[in-house]
Amino acid sequence: MAEAAAAAPLSASQAGDYESQHVHDVYDAIAPHFAATRYAPWPAVDTFLASLPHHALVADVGCGNGKYMLVAARSPNAPFVVGTDRCAPLVAIAAKQKLEGSRVDARFDAGTADVRDLPFRDGIFDAAVNIAVVHHLATEGRRVEAWQETMRILRPGGRLLAYVWALERPSTPTPKKGNRGAKMLNRRFEAQDVFVPWQMRRRKAGATCDKILGDPEETHKRFYHVYRQGELEQELGKVAHARIVRSYYDHQNWCAEVEKL
Protein backbone atom coordinates (compact mmCIF):
# COMPACT_ATOMS: atom_id res chain seq x y z
CA MET A 1 0.00 0.00 0.00
CA ALA A 2 1.65 3.27 -1.12
CA GLU A 3 0.81 6.54 0.61
CA ALA A 4 0.30 9.85 -1.19
CA ALA A 5 3.14 12.35 -1.27
CA ALA A 6 2.58 15.53 0.73
CA ALA A 7 3.71 19.03 -0.13
CA ALA A 8 5.71 19.97 2.96
CA PRO A 9 5.96 23.72 3.70
CA LEU A 10 8.57 25.61 1.72
CA SER A 11 9.69 27.73 4.66
CA ALA A 12 10.10 27.36 8.40
CA SER A 13 7.59 30.18 8.93
CA GLN A 14 4.87 28.08 7.28
CA ALA A 15 5.62 24.91 9.21
CA GLY A 16 3.68 25.69 12.37
CA ASP A 17 0.41 26.34 10.54
CA TYR A 18 1.01 23.31 8.33
CA GLU A 19 1.48 21.03 11.34
CA SER A 20 -1.57 22.52 13.05
CA GLN A 21 -3.72 21.62 10.05
CA HIS A 22 -2.23 18.26 9.10
CA VAL A 23 -1.16 16.86 12.49
CA HIS A 24 -2.66 18.60 15.53
CA ASP A 25 -6.19 19.06 14.18
CA VAL A 26 -6.21 15.47 12.93
CA TYR A 27 -5.18 13.92 16.25
CA ASP A 28 -7.70 16.09 18.10
CA ALA A 29 -10.38 14.64 15.82
CA ILE A 30 -9.35 10.98 15.98
CA ALA A 31 -8.07 10.80 19.58
CA PRO A 32 -10.61 8.36 21.09
CA HIS A 33 -10.43 5.95 18.16
CA PHE A 34 -6.62 6.26 17.94
CA ALA A 35 -6.23 5.61 21.67
CA ALA A 36 -8.43 2.50 21.46
CA THR A 37 -5.93 0.96 19.01
CA ARG A 38 -2.80 1.82 21.05
CA TYR A 39 -2.28 -0.59 23.92
CA ALA A 40 0.63 -2.97 23.09
CA PRO A 41 4.15 -1.55 23.69
CA TRP A 42 7.08 -2.18 21.36
CA PRO A 43 9.23 -4.79 23.20
CA ALA A 44 12.44 -2.76 22.83
CA VAL A 45 10.80 0.27 24.46
CA ASP A 46 9.51 -1.92 27.27
CA THR A 47 13.03 -3.30 27.75
CA PHE A 48 14.52 0.22 27.85
CA LEU A 49 12.05 1.33 30.53
CA ALA A 50 12.65 -1.83 32.56
CA SER A 51 16.42 -1.22 32.49
CA LEU A 52 16.20 2.16 34.23
CA PRO A 53 17.31 2.60 37.85
CA HIS A 54 14.81 2.18 40.64
CA HIS A 55 12.61 5.27 41.02
CA ALA A 56 14.12 7.02 37.98
CA LEU A 57 12.36 10.16 36.74
CA VAL A 58 11.35 9.63 33.10
CA ALA A 59 9.90 11.98 30.48
CA ASP A 60 7.53 10.47 27.92
CA VAL A 61 7.63 13.14 25.22
CA GLY A 62 4.59 12.68 22.99
CA CYS A 63 2.92 10.30 25.42
CA GLY A 64 -0.36 9.99 23.50
CA ASN A 65 -2.86 7.92 25.50
CA GLY A 66 -0.25 7.05 28.16
CA LYS A 67 0.50 3.54 26.92
CA TYR A 68 4.18 3.60 27.87
CA MET A 69 3.56 5.55 31.05
CA LEU A 70 1.32 2.75 32.28
CA VAL A 71 3.85 0.08 31.24
CA ALA A 72 6.66 1.87 33.09
CA ALA A 73 4.60 2.43 36.20
CA ARG A 74 3.86 -1.29 36.43
CA SER A 75 7.50 -2.38 35.99
CA PRO A 76 9.51 -3.69 38.96
CA ASN A 77 11.85 -0.68 39.01
CA ALA A 78 8.84 1.67 39.38
CA PRO A 79 10.09 4.83 37.63
CA PHE A 80 7.97 7.96 37.88
CA VAL A 81 6.93 9.03 34.38
CA VAL A 82 5.85 12.52 33.35
CA GLY A 83 4.14 12.53 29.96
CA THR A 84 3.52 15.41 27.60
CA ASP A 85 1.62 15.60 24.34
CA ARG A 86 0.39 18.33 22.03
CA CYS A 87 -3.02 16.60 21.74
CA ALA A 88 -5.18 17.58 24.71
CA PRO A 89 -7.80 14.84 24.12
CA LEU A 90 -5.09 12.16 24.25
CA VAL A 91 -3.63 13.67 27.43
CA ALA A 92 -7.13 13.55 28.95
CA ILE A 93 -7.29 9.83 28.11
CA ALA A 94 -3.89 9.30 29.77
CA ALA A 95 -5.06 11.17 32.86
CA LYS A 96 -8.19 9.02 33.01
CA GLN A 97 -6.01 5.90 33.03
CA LYS A 98 -4.21 7.31 36.05
CA LEU A 99 -7.48 8.00 37.89
CA GLU A 100 -8.78 4.51 37.12
CA GLY A 101 -5.52 2.79 38.08
CA SER A 102 -5.14 0.77 41.25
CA ARG A 103 -1.52 0.01 42.11
CA VAL A 104 0.00 2.54 39.74
CA ASP A 105 -2.06 5.70 40.19
CA ALA A 106 0.81 7.58 41.87
CA ARG A 107 3.53 6.63 39.38
CA PHE A 108 2.81 8.89 36.40
CA ASP A 109 1.25 12.16 35.36
CA ALA A 110 0.59 13.94 32.06
CA GLY A 111 0.01 17.40 30.65
CA THR A 112 -0.13 19.22 27.32
CA ALA A 113 3.06 20.63 25.81
CA ASP A 114 4.74 21.08 22.45
CA VAL A 115 7.65 18.77 21.69
CA ARG A 116 9.75 21.84 20.83
CA ASP A 117 8.90 23.72 24.05
CA LEU A 118 8.78 21.46 27.10
CA PRO A 119 7.77 23.03 30.44
CA PHE A 120 10.64 21.59 32.48
CA ARG A 121 13.92 22.86 33.92
CA ASP A 122 17.22 21.81 32.39
CA GLY A 123 18.63 18.45 33.40
CA ILE A 124 15.92 17.12 35.72
CA PHE A 125 15.09 13.78 34.05
CA ASP A 126 17.08 10.55 34.28
CA ALA A 127 15.72 9.26 30.97
CA ALA A 128 13.27 10.07 28.19
CA VAL A 129 11.36 8.24 25.50
CA ASN A 130 10.28 9.96 22.30
CA ILE A 131 8.33 7.36 20.35
CA ALA A 132 6.77 8.10 16.93
CA VAL A 133 6.52 11.86 17.50
CA VAL A 134 9.21 13.87 15.72
CA HIS A 135 8.37 12.42 12.31
CA HIS A 136 5.25 14.64 12.42
CA LEU A 137 7.37 17.81 12.23
CA ALA A 138 7.54 19.29 8.76
CA THR A 139 11.11 20.64 8.50
CA GLU A 140 14.51 19.34 9.48
CA GLY A 141 15.17 22.45 11.56
CA ARG A 142 12.07 21.83 13.66
CA ARG A 143 12.94 18.16 14.08
CA VAL A 144 16.45 19.01 15.30
CA GLU A 145 14.94 21.56 17.72
CA ALA A 146 12.70 18.83 19.11
CA TRP A 147 15.62 16.46 19.70
CA GLN A 148 17.57 19.30 21.32
CA GLU A 149 14.66 20.14 23.62
CA THR A 150 14.37 16.55 24.83
CA MET A 151 18.11 16.40 25.47
CA ARG A 152 17.92 19.70 27.37
CA ILE A 153 15.71 18.24 30.09
CA LEU A 154 17.98 15.22 30.63
CA ARG A 155 20.69 15.21 33.28
CA PRO A 156 24.27 14.46 32.16
CA GLY A 157 24.43 10.70 31.69
CA GLY A 158 20.68 10.52 31.11
CA ARG A 159 19.44 8.58 28.09
CA LEU A 160 16.89 9.15 25.36
CA LEU A 161 15.21 6.41 23.34
CA ALA A 162 13.93 7.76 20.00
CA TYR A 163 11.71 6.07 17.39
CA VAL A 164 10.63 7.44 13.98
CA TRP A 165 8.94 5.78 11.02
CA ALA A 166 11.28 4.35 8.40
CA LEU A 167 11.10 4.84 4.64
CA GLU A 168 12.76 1.47 4.09
CA ARG A 169 10.22 -1.29 4.64
CA PRO A 170 11.11 -4.91 3.85
CA SER A 171 8.33 -7.04 2.46
CA THR A 172 6.19 -8.90 4.97
CA PRO A 173 3.62 -11.69 4.48
CA THR A 174 0.30 -10.68 2.95
CA PRO A 175 -1.92 -9.43 5.78
CA LYS A 176 -5.05 -11.29 6.75
CA LYS A 177 -8.33 -9.51 6.14
CA GLY A 178 -9.05 -7.14 9.00
CA ASN A 179 -5.52 -7.34 10.44
CA ARG A 180 -4.68 -3.66 10.98
CA GLY A 181 -1.19 -4.40 12.36
CA ALA A 182 -0.18 -6.42 9.30
CA LYS A 183 -1.58 -3.70 7.07
CA MET A 184 0.63 -1.12 8.78
CA LEU A 185 3.69 -3.33 8.30
CA ASN A 186 2.97 -3.51 4.57
CA ARG A 187 2.61 0.24 4.17
CA ARG A 188 4.77 1.70 1.38
CA PHE A 189 5.86 5.28 0.77
CA GLU A 190 6.46 6.99 -2.56
CA ALA A 191 8.15 10.00 -0.92
CA GLN A 192 9.56 11.03 2.44
CA ASP A 193 6.90 13.67 3.10
CA VAL A 194 3.55 11.90 2.96
CA PHE A 195 -0.05 11.95 4.08
CA VAL A 196 -1.08 8.78 5.92
CA PRO A 197 -4.84 8.18 6.20
CA TRP A 198 -6.62 7.29 9.41
CA GLN A 199 -10.02 5.78 8.66
CA MET A 200 -12.65 5.66 11.39
CA ARG A 201 -13.62 2.06 10.74
CA ARG A 202 -15.61 0.16 13.29
CA ARG A 203 -13.91 -2.74 15.04
CA LYS A 204 -15.42 -6.06 16.10
CA ALA A 205 -18.55 -6.00 18.20
CA GLY A 206 -17.81 -4.98 21.74
CA ALA A 207 -14.61 -3.13 20.90
CA THR A 208 -14.09 0.11 22.80
CA CYS A 209 -14.26 2.40 19.80
CA ASP A 210 -17.68 1.11 18.69
CA LYS A 211 -19.18 3.54 21.19
CA ILE A 212 -17.08 6.56 20.25
CA LEU A 213 -17.09 6.64 16.47
CA GLY A 214 -19.07 8.98 14.29
CA ASP A 215 -19.06 8.22 10.57
CA PRO A 216 -17.23 4.86 10.09
CA GLU A 217 -16.23 5.94 6.57
CA GLU A 218 -14.63 9.20 7.73
CA THR A 219 -10.94 9.48 6.82
CA HIS A 220 -8.33 11.89 8.18
CA LYS A 221 -4.87 12.40 6.66
CA ARG A 222 -1.85 12.89 8.93
CA PHE A 223 1.46 14.37 7.81
CA TYR A 224 4.61 12.26 8.26
CA HIS A 225 8.24 12.75 7.33
CA VAL A 226 9.50 9.17 7.03
CA TYR A 227 13.22 8.75 7.64
CA ARG A 228 15.82 7.31 5.30
CA GLN A 229 18.50 5.08 6.78
CA GLY A 230 21.07 7.25 8.54
CA GLU A 231 18.87 10.37 8.63
CA LEU A 232 17.98 10.01 12.31
CA GLU A 233 21.66 9.80 13.20
CA GLN A 234 22.37 12.88 11.05
CA GLU A 235 19.75 14.93 12.89
CA LEU A 236 20.89 13.76 16.30
CA GLY A 237 24.47 14.60 15.29
CA LYS A 238 23.40 18.26 15.19
CA VAL A 239 22.23 18.19 18.81
CA ALA A 240 24.56 19.57 21.48
CA HIS A 241 25.80 17.19 24.19
CA ALA A 242 24.28 14.15 22.47
CA ARG A 243 26.18 10.88 21.94
CA ILE A 244 24.49 8.06 20.04
CA VAL A 245 25.00 4.88 22.04
CA ARG A 246 23.39 2.64 19.44
CA SER A 247 21.00 2.85 16.52
CA TYR A 248 18.89 0.08 15.06
CA TYR A 249 15.84 -0.87 12.98
CA ASP A 250 12.78 -2.15 14.82
CA HIS A 251 9.27 -2.90 13.47
CA GLN A 252 9.80 -0.56 10.49
CA ASN A 253 11.10 2.26 12.66
CA TRP A 254 14.57 3.79 12.76
CA CYS A 255 15.61 3.98 16.41
CA ALA A 256 18.42 5.41 18.50
CA GLU A 257 19.50 5.37 22.12
CA VAL A 258 21.28 8.62 22.95
CA GLU A 259 23.29 9.64 26.02
CA LYS A 260 23.54 13.23 27.23
CA LEU A 261 27.19 14.21 27.74
Contacts in CASP RR format, 6 or more apart in sequence:
PFRMAT RR
TARGET T0000
AUTHOR 0000-0000-0000
METHOD contacts of the structure
MODEL  1
MAEAAAAAPLSASQAGDYESQHVHDVYDAIAPHFAATRYAPWPAVDTFLA
SLPHHALVADVGCGNGKYMLVAARSPNAPFVVGTDRCAPLVAIAAKQKLE
GSRVDARFDAGTADVRDLPFRDGIFDAAVNIAVVHHLATEGRRVEAWQET
MRILRPGGRLLAYVWALERPSTPTPKKGNRGAKMLNRRFEAQDVFVPWQM
RRRKAGATCDKILGDPEETHKRFYHVYRQGELEQELGKVAHARIVRSYYD
HQNWCAEVEKL
1 183 0 8 1.000
1 186 0 8 1.000
1 187 0 8 1.000
1 188 0 8 1.000
2 188 0 8 1.000
2 189 0 8 1.000
2 190 0 8 1.000
3 187 0 8 1.000
3 188 0 8 1.000
3 189 0 8 1.000
3 190 0 8 1.000
3 194 0 8 1.000
3 195 0 8 1.000
3 196 0 8 1.000
3 197 0 8 1.000
3 224 0 8 1.000
4 190 0 8 1.000
4 194 0 8 1.000
4 195 0 8 1.000
4 221 0 8 1.000
5 190 0 8 1.000
5 191 0 8 1.000
5 193 0 8 1.000
5 194 0 8 1.000
5 195 0 8 1.000
6 22 0 8 1.000
6 191 0 8 1.000
6 193 0 8 1.000
6 194 0 8 1.000
6 195 0 8 1.000
6 223 0 8 1.000
6 224 0 8 1.000
7 193 0 8 1.000
8 18 0 8 1.000
8 138 0 8 1.000
8 139 0 8 1.000
8 193 0 8 1.000
8 223 0 8 1.000
8 225 0 8 1.000
9 15 0 8 1.000
9 16 0 8 1.000
9 17 0 8 1.000
9 18 0 8 1.000
9 138 0 8 1.000
9 139 0 8 1.000
12 139 0 8 1.000
12 141 0 8 1.000
12 142 0 8 1.000
15 137 0 8 1.000
15 138 0 8 1.000
15 139 0 8 1.000
15 142 0 8 1.000
16 138 0 8 1.000
16 142 0 8 1.000
18 138 0 8 1.000
18 223 0 8 1.000
19 136 0 8 1.000
19 137 0 8 1.000
19 138 0 8 1.000
19 223 0 8 1.000
22 195 0 8 1.000
22 221 0 8 1.000
22 222 0 8 1.000
22 223 0 8 1.000
23 86 0 8 1.000
23 136 0 8 1.000
23 222 0 8 1.000
23 223 0 8 1.000
24 86 0 8 1.000
24 87 0 8 1.000
26 198 0 8 1.000
26 220 0 8 1.000
26 221 0 8 1.000
26 222 0 8 1.000
27 34 0 8 1.000
27 86 0 8 1.000
27 87 0 8 1.000
27 89 0 8 1.000
27 90 0 8 1.000
27 222 0 8 1.000
28 87 0 8 1.000
28 88 0 8 1.000
28 89 0 8 1.000
29 220 0 8 1.000
30 198 0 8 1.000
30 200 0 8 1.000
30 220 0 8 1.000
31 65 0 8 1.000
31 87 0 8 1.000
31 89 0 8 1.000
31 90 0 8 1.000
31 93 0 8 1.000
32 89 0 8 1.000
32 93 0 8 1.000
32 209 0 8 1.000
32 212 0 8 1.000
33 198 0 8 1.000
33 200 0 8 1.000
33 209 0 8 1.000
33 212 0 8 1.000
33 213 0 8 1.000
34 65 0 8 1.000
34 90 0 8 1.000
34 198 0 8 1.000
35 64 0 8 1.000
35 65 0 8 1.000
35 90 0 8 1.000
35 93 0 8 1.000
36 203 0 8 1.000
36 207 0 8 1.000
36 208 0 8 1.000
36 209 0 8 1.000
36 212 0 8 1.000
37 180 0 8 1.000
37 209 0 8 1.000
38 64 0 8 1.000
38 65 0 8 1.000
38 67 0 8 1.000
39 67 0 8 1.000
40 67 0 8 1.000
41 67 0 8 1.000
41 68 0 8 1.000
41 71 0 8 1.000
42 131 0 8 1.000
42 163 0 8 1.000
42 250 0 8 1.000
42 251 0 8 1.000
42 253 0 8 1.000
44 161 0 8 1.000
44 248 0 8 1.000
44 250 0 8 1.000
44 255 0 8 1.000
45 68 0 8 1.000
45 71 0 8 1.000
45 129 0 8 1.000
45 131 0 8 1.000
45 161 0 8 1.000
45 163 0 8 1.000
46 71 0 8 1.000
48 127 0 8 1.000
48 129 0 8 1.000
48 159 0 8 1.000
48 161 0 8 1.000
48 257 0 8 1.000
49 58 0 8 1.000
49 68 0 8 1.000
49 71 0 8 1.000
49 72 0 8 1.000
49 75 0 8 1.000
49 79 0 8 1.000
49 129 0 8 1.000
50 75 0 8 1.000
50 76 0 8 1.000
50 77 0 8 1.000
52 58 0 8 1.000
52 72 0 8 1.000
52 77 0 8 1.000
52 79 0 8 1.000
52 126 0 8 1.000
52 127 0 8 1.000
53 77 0 8 1.000
53 79 0 8 1.000
53 126 0 8 1.000
54 77 0 8 1.000
54 78 0 8 1.000
54 79 0 8 1.000
55 77 0 8 1.000
55 78 0 8 1.000
55 79 0 8 1.000
55 80 0 8 1.000
56 77 0 8 1.000
56 79 0 8 1.000
56 80 0 8 1.000
56 126 0 8 1.000
56 127 0 8 1.000
57 79 0 8 1.000
57 80 0 8 1.000
57 82 0 8 1.000
57 124 0 8 1.000
57 125 0 8 1.000
57 126 0 8 1.000
57 127 0 8 1.000
58 72 0 8 1.000
58 79 0 8 1.000
58 80 0 8 1.000
58 81 0 8 1.000
58 82 0 8 1.000
58 125 0 8 1.000
58 126 0 8 1.000
58 127 0 8 1.000
58 128 0 8 1.000
58 129 0 8 1.000
59 81 0 8 1.000
59 82 0 8 1.000
59 83 0 8 1.000
59 84 0 8 1.000
59 118 0 8 1.000
59 120 0 8 1.000
59 125 0 8 1.000
59 127 0 8 1.000
59 128 0 8 1.000
59 129 0 8 1.000
59 150 0 8 1.000
59 153 0 8 1.000
59 154 0 8 1.000
60 66 0 8 1.000
60 68 0 8 1.000
60 69 0 8 1.000
60 72 0 8 1.000
60 81 0 8 1.000
60 82 0 8 1.000
60 83 0 8 1.000
60 84 0 8 1.000
60 108 0 8 1.000
60 110 0 8 1.000
60 128 0 8 1.000
60 129 0 8 1.000
60 131 0 8 1.000
61 83 0 8 1.000
61 84 0 8 1.000
61 115 0 8 1.000
61 118 0 8 1.000
61 128 0 8 1.000
61 129 0 8 1.000
61 130 0 8 1.000
61 133 0 8 1.000
61 150 0 8 1.000
62 83 0 8 1.000
62 84 0 8 1.000
62 85 0 8 1.000
62 86 0 8 1.000
62 115 0 8 1.000
62 130 0 8 1.000
62 131 0 8 1.000
62 133 0 8 1.000
63 69 0 8 1.000
63 83 0 8 1.000
63 84 0 8 1.000
63 85 0 8 1.000
63 90 0 8 1.000
63 91 0 8 1.000
63 94 0 8 1.000
63 110 0 8 1.000
64 85 0 8 1.000
64 87 0 8 1.000
64 90 0 8 1.000
64 91 0 8 1.000
64 93 0 8 1.000
64 94 0 8 1.000
65 90 0 8 1.000
65 93 0 8 1.000
65 94 0 8 1.000
65 97 0 8 1.000
66 83 0 8 1.000
66 90 0 8 1.000
66 93 0 8 1.000
66 94 0 8 1.000
66 97 0 8 1.000
66 108 0 8 1.000
66 110 0 8 1.000
68 81 0 8 1.000
68 129 0 8 1.000
68 131 0 8 1.000
69 81 0 8 1.000
69 83 0 8 1.000
69 94 0 8 1.000
69 97 0 8 1.000
69 108 0 8 1.000
69 110 0 8 1.000
70 97 0 8 1.000
70 104 0 8 1.000
70 108 0 8 1.000
72 79 0 8 1.000
72 81 0 8 1.000
72 107 0 8 1.000
72 108 0 8 1.000
73 79 0 8 1.000
73 81 0 8 1.000
73 104 0 8 1.000
73 107 0 8 1.000
73 108 0 8 1.000
74 103 0 8 1.000
74 104 0 8 1.000
78 107 0 8 1.000
79 107 0 8 1.000
79 126 0 8 1.000
79 127 0 8 1.000
80 107 0 8 1.000
80 108 0 8 1.000
81 107 0 8 1.000
81 108 0 8 1.000
81 109 0 8 1.000
82 108 0 8 1.000
82 109 0 8 1.000
82 110 0 8 1.000
82 120 0 8 1.000
82 125 0 8 1.000
83 94 0 8 1.000
83 108 0 8 1.000
83 109 0 8 1.000
83 110 0 8 1.000
83 111 0 8 1.000
84 91 0 8 1.000
84 110 0 8 1.000
84 111 0 8 1.000
84 112 0 8 1.000
84 113 0 8 1.000
84 115 0 8 1.000
84 118 0 8 1.000
84 119 0 8 1.000
85 91 0 8 1.000
85 94 0 8 1.000
85 110 0 8 1.000
85 111 0 8 1.000
85 112 0 8 1.000
85 113 0 8 1.000
86 112 0 8 1.000
86 113 0 8 1.000
86 114 0 8 1.000
86 115 0 8 1.000
87 112 0 8 1.000
88 112 0 8 1.000
91 110 0 8 1.000
91 111 0 8 1.000
91 112 0 8 1.000
94 110 0 8 1.000
94 111 0 8 1.000
95 109 0 8 1.000
95 110 0 8 1.000
95 111 0 8 1.000
98 104 0 8 1.000
98 105 0 8 1.000
98 108 0 8 1.000
98 109 0 8 1.000
98 110 0 8 1.000
99 105 0 8 1.000
113 119 0 8 1.000
115 130 0 8 1.000
115 133 0 8 1.000
115 134 0 8 1.000
115 137 0 8 1.000
115 146 0 8 1.000
115 149 0 8 1.000
115 150 0 8 1.000
116 137 0 8 1.000
116 142 0 8 1.000
116 145 0 8 1.000
116 146 0 8 1.000
116 149 0 8 1.000
117 149 0 8 1.000
118 149 0 8 1.000
118 150 0 8 1.000
118 152 0 8 1.000
118 153 0 8 1.000
120 153 0 8 1.000
121 153 0 8 1.000
122 152 0 8 1.000
122 153 0 8 1.000
123 152 0 8 1.000
123 153 0 8 1.000
123 154 0 8 1.000
123 155 0 8 1.000
123 156 0 8 1.000
123 260 0 8 1.000
124 153 0 8 1.000
124 155 0 8 1.000
125 153 0 8 1.000
125 154 0 8 1.000
125 155 0 8 1.000
125 158 0 8 1.000
126 154 0 8 1.000
126 155 0 8 1.000
126 158 0 8 1.000
127 154 0 8 1.000
127 158 0 8 1.000
127 159 0 8 1.000
127 160 0 8 1.000
127 161 0 8 1.000
128 150 0 8 1.000
128 153 0 8 1.000
128 154 0 8 1.000
128 159 0 8 1.000
128 160 0 8 1.000
128 161 0 8 1.000
129 160 0 8 1.000
129 161 0 8 1.000
129 162 0 8 1.000
130 146 0 8 1.000
130 147 0 8 1.000
130 150 0 8 1.000
130 160 0 8 1.000
130 161 0 8 1.000
130 162 0 8 1.000
130 163 0 8 1.000
131 161 0 8 1.000
131 162 0 8 1.000
131 163 0 8 1.000
132 163 0 8 1.000
132 164 0 8 1.000
132 165 0 8 1.000
132 253 0 8 1.000
133 146 0 8 1.000
134 143 0 8 1.000
134 146 0 8 1.000
134 147 0 8 1.000
134 162 0 8 1.000
134 164 0 8 1.000
135 143 0 8 1.000
135 164 0 8 1.000
135 165 0 8 1.000
135 224 0 8 1.000
135 225 0 8 1.000
135 226 0 8 1.000
135 227 0 8 1.000
136 222 0 8 1.000
136 223 0 8 1.000
136 224 0 8 1.000
136 225 0 8 1.000
137 143 0 8 1.000
137 146 0 8 1.000
137 225 0 8 1.000
138 193 0 8 1.000
138 223 0 8 1.000
138 225 0 8 1.000
140 235 0 8 1.000
143 225 0 8 1.000
143 235 0 8 1.000
144 235 0 8 1.000
144 238 0 8 1.000
144 239 0 8 1.000
147 160 0 8 1.000
147 162 0 8 1.000
147 235 0 8 1.000
147 236 0 8 1.000
147 238 0 8 1.000
147 239 0 8 1.000
147 242 0 8 1.000
148 239 0 8 1.000
148 240 0 8 1.000
150 160 0 8 1.000
150 162 0 8 1.000
151 160 0 8 1.000
151 239 0 8 1.000
151 240 0 8 1.000
151 241 0 8 1.000
151 242 0 8 1.000
151 258 0 8 1.000
151 260 0 8 1.000
154 160 0 8 1.000
154 260 0 8 1.000
155 260 0 8 1.000
156 241 0 8 1.000
156 260 0 8 1.000
156 261 0 8 1.000
157 259 0 8 1.000
157 260 0 8 1.000
157 261 0 8 1.000
158 259 0 8 1.000
158 260 0 8 1.000
159 245 0 8 1.000
159 257 0 8 1.000
159 258 0 8 1.000
159 259 0 8 1.000
159 260 0 8 1.000
160 242 0 8 1.000
160 256 0 8 1.000
160 257 0 8 1.000
160 258 0 8 1.000
160 260 0 8 1.000
161 255 0 8 1.000
161 256 0 8 1.000
161 257 0 8 1.000
161 258 0 8 1.000
162 232 0 8 1.000
162 236 0 8 1.000
162 255 0 8 1.000
162 256 0 8 1.000
162 257 0 8 1.000
162 258 0 8 1.000
163 250 0 8 1.000
163 253 0 8 1.000
163 254 0 8 1.000
163 255 0 8 1.000
164 226 0 8 1.000
164 227 0 8 1.000
164 232 0 8 1.000
164 253 0 8 1.000
164 254 0 8 1.000
164 255 0 8 1.000
165 224 0 8 1.000
165 226 0 8 1.000
165 227 0 8 1.000
165 252 0 8 1.000
165 253 0 8 1.000
165 254 0 8 1.000
166 226 0 8 1.000
166 227 0 8 1.000
166 229 0 8 1.000
166 249 0 8 1.000
166 252 0 8 1.000
166 253 0 8 1.000
166 254 0 8 1.000
167 189 0 8 1.000
167 192 0 8 1.000
167 226 0 8 1.000
167 227 0 8 1.000
167 228 0 8 1.000
167 229 0 8 1.000
168 228 0 8 1.000
168 229 0 8 1.000
168 249 0 8 1.000
169 185 0 8 1.000
169 186 0 8 1.000
169 187 0 8 1.000
169 188 0 8 1.000
169 189 0 8 1.000
169 252 0 8 1.000
171 186 0 8 1.000
172 182 0 8 1.000
172 185 0 8 1.000
172 186 0 8 1.000
173 182 0 8 1.000
174 182 0 8 1.000
174 186 0 8 1.000
175 181 0 8 1.000
175 182 0 8 1.000
175 183 0 8 1.000
175 185 0 8 1.000
175 186 0 8 1.000
176 182 0 8 1.000
184 252 0 8 1.000
185 251 0 8 1.000
185 252 0 8 1.000
187 196 0 8 1.000
187 252 0 8 1.000
189 226 0 8 1.000
192 225 0 8 1.000
192 226 0 8 1.000
192 227 0 8 1.000
192 228 0 8 1.000
193 223 0 8 1.000
193 224 0 8 1.000
193 225 0 8 1.000
194 223 0 8 1.000
194 224 0 8 1.000
194 226 0 8 1.000
195 221 0 8 1.000
195 222 0 8 1.000
195 223 0 8 1.000
195 224 0 8 1.000
196 221 0 8 1.000
196 222 0 8 1.000
196 223 0 8 1.000
196 224 0 8 1.000
197 219 0 8 1.000
197 220 0 8 1.000
197 221 0 8 1.000
197 222 0 8 1.000
198 219 0 8 1.000
198 220 0 8 1.000
198 221 0 8 1.000
198 222 0 8 1.000
199 217 0 8 1.000
199 218 0 8 1.000
199 219 0 8 1.000
200 213 0 8 1.000
200 214 0 8 1.000
200 215 0 8 1.000
200 216 0 8 1.000
200 217 0 8 1.000
200 218 0 8 1.000
200 219 0 8 1.000
200 220 0 8 1.000
201 216 0 8 1.000
202 209 0 8 1.000
202 210 0 8 1.000
202 213 0 8 1.000
202 216 0 8 1.000
203 209 0 8 1.000
203 210 0 8 1.000
227 254 0 8 1.000
229 249 0 8 1.000
229 254 0 8 1.000
230 247 0 8 1.000
230 254 0 8 1.000
231 254 0 8 1.000
232 247 0 8 1.000
232 254 0 8 1.000
232 255 0 8 1.000
232 256 0 8 1.000
233 244 0 8 1.000
233 247 0 8 1.000
233 256 0 8 1.000
236 242 0 8 1.000
236 244 0 8 1.000
236 256 0 8 1.000
236 258 0 8 1.000
237 244 0 8 1.000
239 258 0 8 1.000
241 260 0 8 1.000
241 261 0 8 1.000
242 258 0 8 1.000
242 259 0 8 1.000
242 260 0 8 1.000
242 261 0 8 1.000
243 258 0 8 1.000
243 259 0 8 1.000
243 260 0 8 1.000
243 261 0 8 1.000
244 256 0 8 1.000
244 257 0 8 1.000
244 258 0 8 1.000
245 256 0 8 1.000
245 257 0 8 1.000
245 258 0 8 1.000
245 259 0 8 1.000
246 256 0 8 1.000
246 257 0 8 1.000
247 254 0 8 1.000
247 255 0 8 1.000
247 256 0 8 1.000
247 257 0 8 1.000
248 255 0 8 1.000
248 256 0 8 1.000
249 255 0 8 1.000
END
